């Protein structure tokens, strides 16, 4: 069989790889067990608008966090690095209705930038505060469309000019049921038409 001969597959959520994120949230009464700060893992999330900056996340109605986010209209997208990969996986297989995921994973909940109820994960390299604008029922999942209202990042990710360098964050991607560290840098936006001088400057020895 030739390399690019095609075969037809069944319909499925085949789009890969996808970002690995930990969505943190809380109920209006975070001191109660049913409203305590919680973490859900979501692979179906993405940027949907730039002005204003907006994102979407799709969550099953049966998930504990669905109730919390519906109640407050707030959540935080926490990016996952190598150190958070195992806690992230645990948060995906356990329910926040049964356990305190922050405590079990040894993570710290901190008030999220620009939000009233939701908490961010202190150990996350980047945390993105979101306020829900609308909810669309799709079938198995509800899609929460939200506006970004605040962003915090670990200071070590900023260079001397204050530019965010996410290539230093050891971020993780999810590909067909498995976790992977981002690999070798192959280029940058516009490198196909960039001069050799610019390519050398941006790519270095990579």
N, C-alpha and C positions, 0 to 999 in steps of 0.2 A: 504494500500500500504506500502510495506517495505521501510525502510529509503533509501536504495541504489538502488531501482528500477529506471530504466532510462526512460526518455522520449526524443523523438527527437525534436529538435528546428530548426527553420529556420536559414539560414545563416545570420550572422551579425557580427559586431565588438564586440564580447562578452568578449574578454580578459579583466579581471578586477581583482583587482584594478590597476589603472595606476597612475603615478606621476602627480601632478598638477604643471605646470610651466607657467611662464609668459615670453614669448619671446619678447625681446626688440630689436629694430632696428631703422634705419633712412636711408634716402636717401643721395645721395652725396651732395646735397644742403639742409642741415638741417634747414636753415633759411626760406625756402619756405614752404608753407602750405602742399604741396604734399610730401615734403621730411622730415618734422619735425619728431623728435623722436616719436616712436609709440610702442604700446604693443599689442601683440596678445596672447591669451591663447591657449595652445596646450596640448592635452592629449596624443598624439601619438608621443612620443619621447623616446629615450633610448640609452644606451651605446652599441656600436657595436664593439669596438676594444680597447685594452689596450696599445699596443705599436706600433704606437703612440696612445695616448688617443683620441678616436673619438666617435661621437654621430650622431644620425639621427633625423630629425624632418620631419613630413609629413604635408603639408599645401595645402589647395585648391587654385587653380589658381585664383579664384575670390576674395581671401582675399587681402586687401590693403597691408599687410605686405609681401605677396608673391612678389609683384613688388619691394618693397624696398630691400628685401634680394637678389633678382635676380640682382638688379642693383649694389649692393656693394659687394656681396659675404660674408657678415658679419651678425652675430646675437649674442645675448646673452641669455643664458638660466638662468633665475632667479628662484630660488626655492621659494616656497610659504609657509609661515607660517600662523598661526591663524590670525594675524593682517592683512595680505594681502589677506585673502580669499574673502572678499566682493569686494575689488577693482579688484581682479582677475576675479570674476564673471562678473562684469560690463564690463571689457575689452573683455570678450567673447561674449557679446550681442550687443556691440556698434562697429561701424566701425571707424578706425582712419582716414578714408577719410572725415568723418563728424565732428569729435571732436578731441581736443587735450586730449588724455587719461591721460597723465601725470598731466595736469592741473586739469581735472575733478576729478581725483582720489586723488589729493593732494600728488602726488609722485614727487620725484626729479630725473631728468636724469643726470647721471654723465658719463664722458667718460669711456669707457670700457677698461680694461687692455688688451694691445696687439692689439687693433683694431684702425682703422683710422676713421671709420664712425659711427659705432654702439654705442649706449649708454646703460649703465646698470641702474638698478633701485637701488637707494641708500638704500632704506628701505628693500631690499631683504636680507635675512641672508647669502645667497651664490649666487654669479653671475659667470657664466661660459662663457668666451669669445670663440667664434667659428668662424672659417673661412671655407667657403664652398669649398669642394674638387670636388664634382660632384652632379648632379641632375638627378634623375630617374623619368620618368613619369610613374605613376602606374595606372591611370584611373581618379578617382575623385580627387586624391591628387598627388602632386609631393613630392618626398622624397629628402630632402637636406642632403647629407652626408658631415659632417664637422669635421675638426680637432680642438681640444681644444688647444687654444694658451695662455690662461690666466685664473686664478681663483682668486677671492677675497671673503673673508668671514668676517663677524662681529667678532671682536676680542674676544667677550665674549664666542664664541664657542670653543676657544682654551683652553686646560687645561694647567697646569703648565709646562708640557713637550712639549707644542706646538702641541699636537695631536688634530685634529678636532673632536669635539663631537657633531655630528648632532642630537643625541638623545635629546639635549637641545634646539633644534631649533623650536620645536612645528610645525613640518612639516605636510602638508595636503596631503591626497590622494583622488583620485576621483574614486568612485565606482558606476557604473550603474546610472549615472546622478546626484549623490549626493556627497557632500564633507564630508570628515571625518578626524579628527585628528588621527595621528598614535596612536595605542593603546598600551597595556601592552607589555613589552619586554618578549618574550618567550624563547629566546636562542640567540646564536651567531654562526657564521660559525665554524663548527667543534665541537659544544657542544655535539653532539651525541656520540662522541668517547673521549671526554675530561674527565680528572680525576675529582673526587668530589672536590678536592682542587681548581682546576682551575675554575670549575663551580661556586663554592662559591665565589671566588674572583671576577669573571666577573659579576655574577648575583646579588650578595649582597642579599638584602631582597626582590628582585623583583620576 
